[in-house]
Amino acid sequence: MNIIEKIERAGLVGRGGAEYPTAKKWQDVRLAPGDQKYVICNASEGEIGLFKDIFILENYTEQVVRGMILALEYLETKDAFFNINEKYYHQIESKILKIIDKYNQQGYNIQFFIEEPSYIGGEETALLNAIEGKRTEPRLKPPYPSIEGLYGKPTLINNVETFYNVACVDDNTFSATRFFSISGKIKNPGVYQLPDDITIEKLLKETNNLPDFDFFVQIGGSASGLVLNKEQIKEQKMIGAGGLEVYDKTTPPKDVVLRWLKFYQKESCGKCTPCRVGTYQLYNLVKNNSEIPWSEVFEILETLKETSFCALGKSVEVPITSYYKNVL
């Protein structure tokens, strides 16, 4: 059984947030016309509340790189980039350099692209622009990277955890688990590997993190993630990039919302007017009022959702709207 058949049988999906079937993504690149193809490992992880990738890189470095090698072999190419944010690179530099050098001596060409940590830097097409030396901002899709990616060539981009899982699939050690970054007002923050279909309540219980006070959670990531109350977590399973943050319900709403808006305002790449202006207006609107002017906030959020160029601007409404609906 070859690697693509193993991946299909395992039912593996991407762990960067979109959960796109891994086998389909690999096959799309394989079938794309062109004699030059690239593989990219995306270790950007620029959203607050996410830190599973650095845990995997510190503990399973060899498996992550081997997952990349399996992709290179499947695509019959030698060229790859390891995109990693600067903070992570300095934490694992000596270990990962040694492993990648070993494979490069075998004829592979794996290069590092070290970026300043950012949310937009993890977006596939923005990452392609950055590696090419262009401004870090998203491209119009289609064409998708699998058809027209790095330097216009078919490109496979996978998350750190996805490549780790591919190596496990190849070793016949894969199980239906995933890594969760758990943070916030809890006793035991950290990264945990548990069944991928676990409910949020069970996840908190099994990690001894279920609060004994009134709380709410944010799942997916601590900026763009969905906000749920403590009753909703009994049946809800984890989604997105695997982040879970716990909040004390007594935290003033203005403090909660400003944290998200400060992040979005900082991370907006400025490419499109709705996101560039909208995130600035939202932050200052909430900051400069004693109480959140919800009607005005929702009006701007709707504009961002409908007119922003990429997922960053479109996602601003997710945490704020779900917080208002499920918690307040």
SEPAGU-523175 format. One record per residue (C-alpha): residue in three letters; x, y, z; residue number from 1. Coordinates in Angstrom, 3 decimals, always signed. Example, Ala and Ser with C-alpha at 12.3 -4.5 7.8 and 13.67 -1.06 7.14 Angstrom:
BEGIN
(site "ALA",(+12.300,-4.500,+7.800),1)
(site "SER",(+13.670,-1.060,+7.140),2)
END
This chain:
BEGIN
(site "MET",(+0.000,+0.000,+0.000),1)
(site "ASN",(+1.487,+3.367,-0.996),2)
(site "ILE",(+1.408,+6.505,+1.152),3)
(site "ILE",(-1.619,+8.095,-0.522),4)
(site "GLU",(-3.659,+4.924,-0.011),5)
(site "LYS",(-2.621,+4.869,+3.647),6)
(site "ILE",(-3.604,+8.514,+4.095),7)
(site "GLU",(-6.992,+7.897,+2.471),8)
(site "ARG",(-7.645,+4.849,+4.630),9)
(site "ALA",(-6.731,+6.811,+7.777),10)
(site "GLY",(-9.206,+9.543,+6.824),11)
(site "LEU",(-6.577,+12.164,+7.584),12)
(site "VAL",(-7.595,+15.826,+7.281),13)
(site "GLY",(-5.453,+18.926,+7.568),14)
(site "ARG",(-4.784,+20.321,+11.033),15)
(site "GLY",(-4.220,+23.936,+10.094),16)
(site "GLY",(-7.885,+24.795,+10.611),17)
(site "ALA",(-9.622,+24.091,+7.296),18)
(site "GLU",(-9.719,+20.285,+7.793),19)
(site "TYR",(-9.400,+19.627,+4.051),20)
(site "PRO",(-8.829,+15.938,+3.193),21)
(site "THR",(-5.052,+15.447,+3.094),22)
(site "ALA",(-5.087,+12.782,+0.377),23)
(site "LYS",(-7.173,+14.990,-1.925),24)
(site "LYS",(-4.808,+17.918,-1.410),25)
(site "TRP",(-1.760,+15.792,-2.217),26)
(site "GLN",(-3.458,+14.295,-5.274),27)
(site "ASP",(-4.414,+17.743,-6.579),28)
(site "VAL",(-0.753,+18.754,-6.598),29)
(site "ARG",(+0.374,+15.447,-8.075),30)
(site "LEU",(-2.104,+15.759,-10.955),31)
(site "ALA",(-1.377,+19.441,-11.624),32)
(site "PRO",(+0.614,+20.014,-14.838),33)
(site "GLY",(+4.230,+21.087,-14.490),34)
(site "ASP",(+7.648,+19.530,-14.049),35)
(site "GLN",(+8.528,+21.653,-10.992),36)
(site "LYS",(+6.592,+21.313,-7.748),37)
(site "TYR",(+7.130,+22.462,-4.181),38)
(site "VAL",(+6.284,+21.330,-0.660),39)
(site "ILE",(+5.880,+23.798,+2.217),40)
(site "CYS",(+5.556,+23.045,+5.925),41)
(site "ASN",(+3.662,+25.903,+7.528),42)
(site "ALA",(+4.765,+26.531,+11.112),43)
(site "SER",(+3.542,+30.117,+11.279),44)
(site "GLU",(+0.983,+29.713,+14.097),45)
(site "GLY",(+0.497,+33.440,+14.589),46)
(site "GLU",(-2.879,+33.451,+16.338),47)
(site "ILE",(-3.112,+33.940,+20.098),48)
(site "GLY",(-4.090,+30.835,+22.013),49)
(site "LEU",(-2.328,+28.452,+19.625),50)
(site "PHE",(+0.942,+26.783,+20.548),51)
(site "LYS",(+0.569,+23.133,+19.573),52)
(site "ASP",(+2.935,+23.411,+16.605),53)
(site "ILE",(+5.942,+24.330,+18.731),54)
(site "PHE",(+5.093,+21.454,+21.092),55)
(site "ILE",(+5.091,+19.042,+18.147),56)
(site "LEU",(+8.285,+20.517,+16.706),57)
(site "GLU",(+10.084,+20.219,+20.042),58)
(site "ASN",(+8.961,+16.645,+20.690),59)
(site "TYR",(+8.474,+15.098,+17.240),60)
(site "THR",(+10.883,+16.982,+14.996),61)
(site "GLU",(+11.986,+13.915,+13.045),62)
(site "GLN",(+8.418,+12.844,+12.281),63)
(site "VAL",(+7.449,+16.286,+10.974),64)
(site "VAL",(+10.403,+16.429,+8.596),65)
(site "ARG",(+9.843,+12.817,+7.519),66)
(site "GLY",(+6.255,+13.712,+6.668),67)
(site "MET",(+7.657,+16.366,+4.342),68)
(site "ILE",(+10.004,+13.819,+2.769),69)
(site "LEU",(+7.079,+11.470,+2.111),70)
(site "ALA",(+5.291,+14.327,+0.348),71)
(site "LEU",(+8.380,+15.112,-1.735),72)
(site "GLU",(+8.704,+11.472,-2.740),73)
(site "TYR",(+5.029,+11.246,-3.670),74)
(site "LEU",(+5.257,+14.407,-5.795),75)
(site "GLU",(+8.584,+13.300,-7.279),76)
(site "THR",(+10.330,+16.539,-6.395),77)
(site "LYS",(+13.206,+17.588,-4.130),78)
(site "ASP",(+12.350,+21.208,-3.326),79)
(site "ALA",(+10.705,+22.306,-0.097),80)
(site "PHE",(+10.466,+25.235,+2.295),81)
(site "PHE",(+10.065,+25.034,+6.037),82)
(site "ASN",(+8.166,+28.179,+6.996),83)
(site "ILE",(+8.603,+28.887,+10.696),84)
(site "ASN",(+8.079,+31.947,+12.825),85)
(site "GLU",(+11.249,+33.428,+14.224),86)
(site "LYS",(+10.442,+32.712,+17.863),87)
(site "TYR",(+9.906,+29.009,+17.185),88)
(site "TYR",(+13.017,+28.756,+15.038),89)
(site "HIS",(+15.272,+29.909,+17.853),90)
(site "GLN",(+13.676,+27.371,+20.209),91)
(site "ILE",(+14.415,+24.347,+18.000),92)
(site "GLU",(+17.192,+25.595,+15.736),93)
(site "SER",(+19.932,+23.109,+16.604),94)
(site "LYS",(+17.635,+20.076,+16.533),95)
(site "ILE",(+15.844,+20.798,+13.279),96)
(site "LEU",(+18.946,+21.979,+11.418),97)
(site "LYS",(+20.616,+18.655,+12.122),98)
(site "ILE",(+17.645,+16.655,+10.819),99)
(site "ILE",(+17.109,+18.730,+7.689),100)
(site "ASP",(+20.828,+18.730,+6.909),101)
(site "LYS",(+20.720,+14.919,+6.999),102)
(site "TYR",(+18.052,+14.836,+4.314),103)
(site "ASN",(+19.646,+17.590,+2.241),104)
(site "GLN",(+22.815,+15.500,+2.106),105)
(site "GLN",(+20.678,+12.790,+0.496),106)
(site "GLY",(+19.794,+15.130,-2.360),107)
(site "TYR",(+16.760,+16.992,-1.032),108)
(site "ASN",(+16.612,+20.776,-1.042),109)
(site "ILE",(+14.746,+21.892,+2.087),110)
(site "GLN",(+15.195,+25.584,+2.830),111)
(site "PHE",(+14.051,+27.625,+5.812),112)
(site "PHE",(+11.861,+30.677,+5.535),113)
(site "ILE",(+11.928,+32.461,+8.881),114)
(site "GLU",(+9.142,+34.979,+9.406),115)
(site "GLU",(+8.113,+37.432,+12.059),116)
(site "PRO",(+5.148,+35.841,+13.886),117)
(site "SER",(+1.878,+37.025,+12.347),118)
(site "TYR",(-1.634,+35.812,+11.677),119)
(site "ILE",(-1.650,+36.710,+7.995),120)
(site "GLY",(+1.741,+35.035,+7.525),121)
(site "GLY",(+0.027,+31.700,+8.041),122)
(site "GLU",(-2.468,+32.249,+5.219),123)
(site "GLU",(-1.351,+30.055,+2.326),124)
(site "THR",(-1.169,+32.612,-0.435),125)
(site "ALA",(+0.248,+35.352,+1.797),126)
(site "LEU",(+2.980,+32.892,+2.734),127)
(site "LEU",(+3.733,+32.266,-0.934),128)
(site "ASN",(+4.115,+36.007,-1.504),129)
(site "ALA",(+6.434,+36.302,+1.491),130)
(site "ILE",(+8.733,+33.497,+0.324),131)
(site "GLU",(+8.870,+35.123,-3.113),132)
(site "GLY",(+10.019,+38.377,-1.499),133)
(site "LYS",(+6.731,+40.189,-2.031),134)
(site "ARG",(+4.498,+41.905,+0.477),135)
(site "THR",(+2.888,+39.459,+2.919),136)
(site "GLU",(-0.712,+39.715,+1.778),137)
(site "PRO",(-3.201,+37.170,+0.402),138)
(site "ARG",(-3.715,+36.435,-3.271),139)
(site "LEU",(-6.981,+36.054,-5.088),140)
(site "LYS",(-8.186,+32.429,-5.238),141)
(site "PRO",(-8.559,+30.627,-7.589),142)
(site "PRO",(-6.013,+29.721,-8.790),143)
(site "TYR",(-5.224,+27.682,-5.692),144)
(site "PRO",(-1.655,+26.881,-4.591),145)
(site "SER",(-2.096,+23.275,-5.711),146)
(site "ILE",(-2.300,+24.552,-9.292),147)
(site "GLU",(-0.401,+27.846,-9.210),148)
(site "GLY",(+1.582,+28.251,-6.021),149)
(site "LEU",(+5.181,+29.166,-5.287),150)
(site "TYR",(+6.750,+30.912,-8.292),151)
(site "GLY",(+3.628,+29.937,-10.231),152)
(site "LYS",(+4.270,+26.200,-9.743),153)
(site "PRO",(+2.002,+23.558,-8.135),154)
(site "THR",(+2.629,+23.673,-4.384),155)
(site "LEU",(+1.589,+21.500,-1.448),156)
(site "ILE",(+1.204,+23.421,+1.815),157)
(site "ASN",(+0.502,+21.507,+5.023),158)
(site "ASN",(+0.508,+22.333,+8.712),159)
(site "VAL",(+3.089,+20.919,+11.164),160)
(site "GLU",(+0.592,+18.527,+12.742),161)
(site "THR",(-0.509,+17.258,+9.345),162)
(site "PHE",(+3.029,+16.262,+8.375),163)
(site "TYR",(+3.486,+14.640,+11.794),164)
(site "ASN",(+0.307,+12.640,+11.202),165)
(site "VAL",(+1.491,+11.554,+7.758),166)
(site "ALA",(+4.647,+10.102,+9.314),167)
(site "CYS",(+2.492,+8.248,+11.856),168)
(site "VAL",(+0.288,+6.913,+9.053),169)
(site "ASP",(+3.381,+5.627,+7.255),170)
(site "ASP",(+4.615,+3.957,+10.471),171)
(site "ASN",(+1.187,+2.397,+11.072),172)
(site "THR",(+1.045,+4.223,+14.433),173)
(site "PHE",(-1.629,+6.763,+13.501),174)
(site "SER",(-4.694,+7.046,+15.702),175)
(site "ALA",(-7.695,+9.361,+15.477),176)
(site "THR",(-6.285,+11.915,+17.886),177)
(site "ARG",(-5.168,+15.493,+17.629),178)
(site "PHE",(-3.202,+18.028,+19.643),179)
(site "PHE",(-5.080,+20.685,+21.602),180)
(site "SER",(-3.659,+23.968,+22.920),181)
(site "ILE",(-5.502,+24.693,+26.170),182)
(site "SER",(-5.098,+28.086,+27.859),183)
(site "GLY",(-6.881,+30.773,+29.851),184)
(site "LYS",(-8.105,+30.743,+33.420),185)
(site "ILE",(-7.363,+27.089,+34.151),186)
(site "LYS",(-5.152,+24.988,+36.406),187)
(site "ASN",(-3.187,+23.070,+33.795),188)
(site "PRO",(-2.535,+24.985,+30.576),189)
(site "GLY",(-0.589,+23.128,+27.917),190)
(site "VAL",(-0.808,+20.871,+24.876),191)
(site "TYR",(-2.693,+17.596,+25.095),192)
(site "GLN",(-3.135,+14.761,+22.586),193)
(site "LEU",(-6.615,+13.283,+22.850),194)
(site "PRO",(-9.322,+11.784,+20.559),195)
(site "ASP",(-10.252,+14.185,+17.779),196)
(site "ASP",(-13.986,+13.741,+18.397),197)
(site "ILE",(-13.844,+14.578,+22.103),198)
(site "THR",(-16.393,+17.051,+23.448),199)
(site "ILE",(-15.126,+20.284,+24.952),200)
(site "GLU",(-16.494,+19.440,+28.392),201)
(site "LYS",(-14.779,+16.045,+28.363),202)
(site "LEU",(-11.556,+17.644,+27.126),203)
(site "LEU",(-11.566,+20.016,+30.084),204)
(site "LYS",(-12.409,+17.222,+32.513),205)
(site "GLU",(-9.728,+14.832,+31.258),206)
(site "THR",(-7.044,+17.513,+31.486),207)
(site "ASN",(-8.248,+18.578,+34.951),208)
(site "ASN",(-9.155,+22.008,+33.627),209)
(site "LEU",(-12.921,+22.183,+34.117),210)
(site "PRO",(-13.493,+25.408,+36.121),211)
(site "ASP",(-15.477,+25.535,+39.339),212)
(site "PHE",(-16.690,+29.066,+38.514),213)
(site "ASP",(-18.978,+30.528,+35.875),214)
(site "PHE",(-17.082,+30.531,+32.584),215)
(site "PHE",(-17.236,+30.482,+28.809),216)
(site "VAL",(-14.830,+29.160,+26.195),217)
(site "GLN",(-13.448,+30.022,+22.804),218)
(site "ILE",(-12.582,+27.192,+20.427),219)
(site "GLY",(-10.464,+27.095,+17.278),220)
(site "GLY",(-8.177,+29.971,+18.198),221)
(site "SER",(-8.233,+32.766,+20.770),222)
(site "ALA",(-8.921,+35.487,+18.207),223)
(site "SER",(-11.008,+34.023,+15.394),224)
(site "GLY",(-12.591,+31.203,+17.372),225)
(site "LEU",(-16.228,+30.508,+18.177),226)
(site "VAL",(-17.396,+31.480,+21.694),227)
(site "LEU",(-19.656,+29.127,+23.654),228)
(site "ASN",(-21.232,+29.102,+27.103),229)
(site "LYS",(-20.681,+26.317,+29.610),230)
(site "GLU",(-23.913,+24.534,+28.666),231)
(site "GLN",(-23.060,+24.400,+24.970),232)
(site "ILE",(-19.749,+22.602,+25.556),233)
(site "LYS",(-21.425,+19.399,+26.731),234)
(site "GLU",(-22.100,+18.234,+23.165),235)
(site "GLN",(-19.888,+20.522,+21.067),236)
(site "LYS",(-16.683,+19.030,+19.691),237)
(site "MET",(-13.524,+20.923,+18.906),238)
(site "ILE",(-13.147,+22.698,+15.568),239)
(site "GLY",(-10.556,+24.710,+13.702),240)
(site "ALA",(-6.890,+24.767,+14.625),241)
(site "GLY",(-7.263,+23.002,+17.968),242)
(site "GLY",(-7.173,+25.945,+20.374),243)
(site "LEU",(-9.314,+26.116,+23.517),244)
(site "GLU",(-9.304,+29.099,+25.864),245)
(site "VAL",(-11.312,+29.417,+29.065),246)
(site "TYR",(-12.590,+32.823,+30.222),247)
(site "ASP",(-14.053,+33.920,+33.536),248)
(site "LYS",(-17.583,+35.085,+32.796),249)
(site "THR",(-17.162,+38.016,+35.187),250)
(site "THR",(-14.539,+39.575,+32.906),251)
(site "PRO",(-15.931,+42.903,+31.650),252)
(site "PRO",(-17.236,+42.548,+28.066),253)
(site "LYS",(-15.245,+45.577,+26.962),254)
(site "ASP",(-11.997,+43.888,+28.053),255)
(site "VAL",(-12.896,+40.690,+26.227),256)
(site "VAL",(-13.849,+42.374,+22.957),257)
(site "LEU",(-10.927,+44.829,+22.997),258)
(site "ARG",(-8.472,+41.933,+23.242),259)
(site "TRP",(-9.801,+40.478,+20.006),260)
(site "LEU",(-10.024,+43.821,+18.229),261)
(site "LYS",(-6.511,+44.835,+19.241),262)
(site "PHE",(-5.236,+41.624,+17.676),263)
(site "TYR",(-7.185,+42.106,+14.449),264)
(site "GLN",(-6.191,+45.741,+14.086),265)
(site "LYS",(-2.533,+44.826,+14.503),266)
(site "GLU",(-2.662,+41.818,+12.193),267)
(site "SER",(-4.577,+43.350,+9.290),268)
(site "CYS",(-2.221,+43.417,+6.318),269)
(site "GLY",(-3.877,+46.539,+4.907),270)
(site "LYS",(-4.518,+45.065,+1.456),271)
(site "CYS",(-8.251,+45.771,+1.443),272)
(site "THR",(-10.052,+48.844,+2.727),273)
(site "PRO",(-12.831,+47.057,+4.637),274)
(site "CYS",(-10.402,+45.200,+6.898),275)
(site "ARG",(-7.822,+47.979,+7.184),276)
(site "VAL",(-10.370,+50.654,+8.071),277)
(site "GLY",(-12.970,+48.415,+9.699),278)
(site "THR",(-10.663,+46.886,+12.314),279)
(site "TYR",(-9.337,+50.362,+13.180),280)
(site "GLN",(-12.863,+51.766,+13.519),281)
(site "LEU",(-14.037,+48.842,+15.639),282)
(site "TYR",(-11.132,+49.033,+18.045),283)
(site "ASN",(-11.484,+52.764,+18.611),284)
(site "LEU",(-15.278,+52.595,+18.767),285)
(site "VAL",(-15.173,+50.083,+21.614),286)
(site "LYS",(-12.157,+51.658,+23.317),287)
(site "ASN",(-13.633,+55.177,+23.399),288)
(site "ASN",(-17.050,+54.270,+24.794),289)
(site "SER",(-17.806,+53.299,+28.375),290)
(site "GLU",(-20.276,+50.696,+27.103),291)
(site "ILE",(-19.967,+48.750,+23.877),292)
(site "PRO",(-22.219,+50.357,+21.203),293)
(site "TRP",(-23.429,+47.025,+19.899),294)
(site "SER",(-25.599,+48.244,+17.019),295)
(site "GLU",(-22.698,+50.176,+15.502),296)
(site "VAL",(-20.314,+47.272,+16.123),297)
(site "PHE",(-22.594,+44.791,+14.346),298)
(site "GLU",(-23.003,+47.132,+11.383),299)
(site "ILE",(-19.245,+47.289,+10.835),300)
(site "LEU",(-18.852,+43.554,+11.444),301)
(site "GLU",(-21.394,+42.787,+8.740),302)
(site "THR",(-19.487,+44.970,+6.294),303)
(site "LEU",(-16.245,+43.207,+7.170),304)
(site "LYS",(-17.835,+39.801,+6.747),305)
(site "GLU",(-19.321,+40.606,+3.341),306)
(site "THR",(-16.549,+42.663,+1.751),307)
(site "SER",(-13.145,+41.724,+3.216),308)
(site "PHE",(-10.688,+40.185,+0.770),309)
(site "CYS",(-9.530,+37.298,+2.968),310)
(site "ALA",(-10.486,+35.195,+5.964),311)
(site "LEU",(-8.899,+37.550,+8.498),312)
(site "GLY",(-11.372,+40.356,+7.897),313)
(site "LYS",(-14.281,+37.976,+7.411),314)
(site "SER",(-13.603,+36.200,+10.708),315)
(site "VAL",(-13.745,+39.255,+12.987),316)
(site "GLU",(-17.476,+38.806,+13.440),317)
(site "VAL",(-17.217,+35.183,+14.598),318)
(site "PRO",(-15.920,+35.693,+18.163),319)
(site "ILE",(-17.796,+38.937,+18.793),320)
(site "THR",(-21.162,+37.801,+17.466),321)
(site "SER",(-21.001,+34.400,+19.171),322)
(site "TYR",(-19.885,+36.052,+22.426),323)
(site "TYR",(-22.844,+38.429,+22.328),324)
(site "LYS",(-25.284,+35.657,+21.405),325)
(site "ASN",(-24.058,+32.856,+23.685),326)
(site "VAL",(-22.614,+34.615,+26.736),327)
(site "LEU",(-24.140,+38.063,+27.276),328)
END
